[in-house]
Structures are given as structure tokens and as C-alpha cells.
Amino acid sequence: MKNILIIAQICISAILVVAILLQNKGADAGSIFGGGGGGDGNVYTTKRGIEKILFISTIVIAILFIGISLANIVIS
């Protein structure tokens, strides 16, 4: 059982890294580091479509990762 949790944790961590990296894919290089970037300034927009699905799935994957980590601690 412990080996299954470790393998699941590795797989979920890789998926979580990919999901996080995909979120920053569309951002300007300057805005990643806190700069204004384009001429629109600091405009807050709502997430729509695939961006919203990716954002919510990243949260779900992170919660799943934490749950598996806690289960791994309890079993150890």
C-alpha cells in the first residue's frame, strides 16, 4: 500500500508541476516577475474558458496531493 501511495504522489506531483507551468504560459515575461508588462497596466480580468478549468483543476490536484501526502505520513 505504501508503494502505491508513493507512486501516486510522484505522478500527481508531476501533473501539478505541469498544471502550474501551463498557467504562466500566456503571461508576459515582465508580468511574471511583477513588472507591468504591456500598456494596459494592472488590469484584473476574470478567468474564462480553459484558463478557468486549468485554475480549478490545479486547486483540485493540489488538494489531492496534500491528501496523499498526509495518507503517506499516517501509514508510515
Secondary structure as UniProt FT lines:
FT   HELIX           2..23
FT   TURN            24..26
FT   HELIX           29..32
FT   TURN            33..34
FT   TURN            39..40
FT   HELIX           50..75
//
